[in-house]
């Protein structure tokens, strides 16, 4: 808080700083949207990022994280019913009114972070999909709301895209999730089918069985991304490039995982700045040629 502007201006500045603090694609996209919509996007991102940060602060699984999430959930509701305390929620109260946002997607994100404190393993793929419907699909639904898109088919396509992106992120970060947080998102039943043990996941290099399992899961992510691809044609023209970029980035990550033999234990695939530029160039090229 700078103390030099109005409370709303200071809150918007705090949301802007929060959105720029992380090296992710979301805050730097949507450049073609009108200024006010871009601001609403950044506010939504800042709130989502704050929720994730609360779920990552301190020791995993501690009551400290759960209490912080509960307190934020209570403050979140004040963005609709009163005056919230957290700066990003002060900014959200303005965005919620302007864009007609519901608190429900934010509460699902908070629920996902509670899940992260309470479990580190997932029994089967349906359990993992339920987690994705809390951790990933709310973000897409909020983006659509800011864009003024609310029909059921578009939301369903957005859900497919967000699930695909979440899944490919899991398979990209198997090593990091295991070593840093003792989390394994590979469903236990699938691990059993492929003959993969937890000691295999802890190994420095992926065995053949692990690589086959990762290939199977990566194909699942690709299927969701491809299913959601038609969403780009259903959003306002100024947002179509961005939606295509999300899908293209997810599919490119699937390709990167495949290109390194589906071994994401020995090396974490990441496109880097050049890779992101190349993805953008391919998407722009398809738009210029008039293809989808």
N, C-alpha and C positions, 0 to 999 in steps of 0.2 A: 504494500500500500504506500503510495507516494505522499498522500496527504495534501496534494496541491490541486486536485480536481474534485468534482462531485463524487459522492460514494459510488454512483453507477459508473462514472468514468474510471475511477480507480479500480473498480471490480473488473471492468472490461480490459484494462491494462494488465491486471493480474492474470486474467484468462489468456490474454495474448502471450504473456511471458511463459505461462505453463505450456501452451501449445507449441512453443518454439524450443522448449527445453529438451525435447526428445528427438533423436535423429530417425524420424519415421516419415513415410510418404504422406500421411493424411494431412498434416498442417500445411504442407507446401503445395497442395493441389487445389482444385476448384478456383484457379486464378481467373477464369473467364466469367465467373458469377458476378452479379452486382455486388457492390461493396457491402451492403447491409447483409446479404445472404452469406458472404464470406465471413463476416463477423460472427454471425450465428453459428456457422460451421466450426469456427475456432472455439467458441464458447462450449459447444457440445463436446468437442474433442477434449477441451481442458477438464470438463467434469468427468468424462470417461477416464482420462489419464489419472486424475486425482483419485478416483475410486481404485484403480489398479495399483497406484502407489501406496495407498493405505493398506492394501492387501499384501504388499511386499515389504513393508517396513517392520523392522525388528525380527525376532526369531519366528520361523514358520510354525503355524499351529498354535501360537500363544493366545491367551485371552486378550492381550493388548491389541492385537490386530482385530479381533472380533468386536471389541468394545469401540475401537476407532471406526469400524464400518457401521456399527449400530448407531453411533452418534452422528455420523454423516448421513445415514438414512433418515434420521429424525430431522436433521437440518434441511435435507433435500426437500422434504414435504413442505417446508416453510416457503420454498420458492413458489408454491401454488396457493398456500393458505395464510401466509404472513410475511415476515421479514427474516430471511436466513442470515446466518452469521458468517459463513465461509465466503471469501471474496468471489470464488468462481460460481457459487450458488446465487449470490447477489446478481451477478451478470446473467445467470441462467433464468432468473425470474423474469427478466426483460425478454430474453429470447423465447421462453416458453409461451409468453403471451403473444408475441409477434408471429411465431411459427405454429402455434397451436399444439405444442408438445405435450405429451402425457408423461407422468412420472414413472409409469410402469416399466418402460425399457431400462431406465436407470436403476430401478429396484432389482431387475433381473441381473444387471451387471454386479450389483452389490451381492446378490445371492451367489453368483459365480465365484466371487472372491471369498465368500464364506465357505463354499465347497473346497476351495484350495487350502483352507485351514483345517478342514475336517477329513480330507482323504487325499491320498497320493497315488492310488491305483484305481483302475477302471475295469470292471468285470467283463463287460462286452461292448461291442460297438454302439449298441443302442444307448447305453449309459453315456458314452462319450458324445454322442449326438445331442443328448439332453443337456450335457454341459455346454456344448457349442451354442445351443439355443438360449443359454443364459450369458455366455461370455462373448459371443460374436454377433449373433443376429440382431441384438438390440441396437448395435452401432449402425448397421445398415438401415434399420427401420427409422432411426433418428435422422439419418442423412436424408432419406426419402421425405420425411416430414418437413425438414427445412426446405427441401425442393418443392414442396407442395404436392407430393405424390403419395397417395394413400390407398389405391385400389388393391384388392386382395392378390391379384396376379402379380403385380409389381413387387409387392412385399414378399411373396413366395419366391420369386426370382432372386430378390435381394438376399433372402435367407440362404438359398443355395450358394450364392457367391460368397457370403460371409463364412458359411460352414467350410467351403473349400479352402478359403484363405486360412482359417483357423487350423484346419487339418494339416495343410502343407507346412505351416509354421511349427506344428508339433513335430513333424518328421524332420524338419530342418534342425530342430533344437533338442533332439533326443539326448545328446551328450550333456548339454548345458542343464537341462531340466533334471537329469539324474544326478549329476555331480553337485550342483548348487542347491537343489531343493528336494532331493530324493524323490522326484516325481517321475513316474513312467506312464505316459499317456497311451502307449501301445496296449490295446485291450488284452487282459490276461487270457481270455479264451482263445484269441488269435495267436498269442504267444505259445499256448499249449498246442494248438493245431500245427504250427510251424516248427515245433520243437525248440523253442527259444526260452532260455532261463534268464533270471535277473542277472546272474553272473555274466551271461553273454552280453547283456546291455552295458555292463560295467567294463567290458574288455576294451582295450585301446583301438582295436580294429574289428569291424563287423565280420562275423562268420558268414558262411554261405546262407545258413538258415535265417540269420538276421537280415541279410540283404534281400532275401526273397520276401520276408515279412514286410520290410520297408517298401519294396516294389509294389506289393499288394496294397498297402495303405496309401501309397502315393497315387496309384491308379484310382483309388476311391476319391481322393482329393480332386484329381483331374475331372472325374465324372461330375462332381458337384459344381466345379467351376464352369464346365461346359454347359451344364444344365442352366446355370444362372446367366450365361452370356447374353441372351436376348434382352436383358434388363436395359442395356444401353440405349436401345431404340425407344424405350418407354419413358425416359426422363427428359427434362427440358434440354434443348439443343446445347446450351452452354455447359451442361454437366456431362454430356455424352463422352467426351474425351477422357474425363476423369474415371468414369465407370469402366470404360474399356481398359484404361490403364491398370485398374485394380485386378481385373480378370487376366490381362496379359502378364502382369507381374506374378500372379499365382501360377499360371501355366508355365512361365519361364522358370520358376523355382522347381516345378515338377521336372522340367527338362534338365535342370542342373543336377538334381538328385540322381536322375537316371544316368547322366553323363559321367558321374563319378562312381558308377557301379552300385548305386543305392547304399553306399557306405557313408552314413552321416556321423558315424562314431569317430572315425579317424580325422575327418575334416568337415567343418560346418560350411555348407554352401551359402554363399551370399553374393548378390549381383554387384555390389559396390557402385560407385558413382558412374563408371563407364557402362556397367550393365544396365543401370536405370535409364541412362541416356539412350542406349541401344533399344531398349524396350519402347521408350517414348517415340523414337524414330520409326520403329516398325508400325506402331499404332497410327502415327500421323500419316505414314505412307499409305496405309489401308484406307484412311479417311479421305485422303486426296484422290485415291483411285475410285472412291465411291463404294468400296466393299465394306462388309460388316465384320 
